[in-house]
């Protein structure tokens, strides 16, 4: 299915947010996620089903000041 991730279109086979993160290589660090503008906590990612056209945001913390 086609999804929008951080403004770029991807085609994925994943059915859940957690599966998509693994498929696209985001399974290593601390990140924040949102689907269609709604924050999704880490504990809810496996149960968050994806649908074609979903807008997903993945943000990693930055260091600096």
Phi, psi and omega in degrees: 000155180263131178229163176252117180243114179051038176089001179241137180277133177231152171253123183232158174260348181302145178254342179236164178299318180299317179296320179296320179298319178293313182303323183261009171085022179261021188270008186260321189243188178278125181220163171245144182229150174216145176237122181053040176082003181249123179303136177238111179294157183307319182294341183259357185296320181295329181267001180267106181284142177261152178228150179307134178089357178301145175257115184245137176240134176234122181236137176251144178296147179244148176261158178132185181190000000 
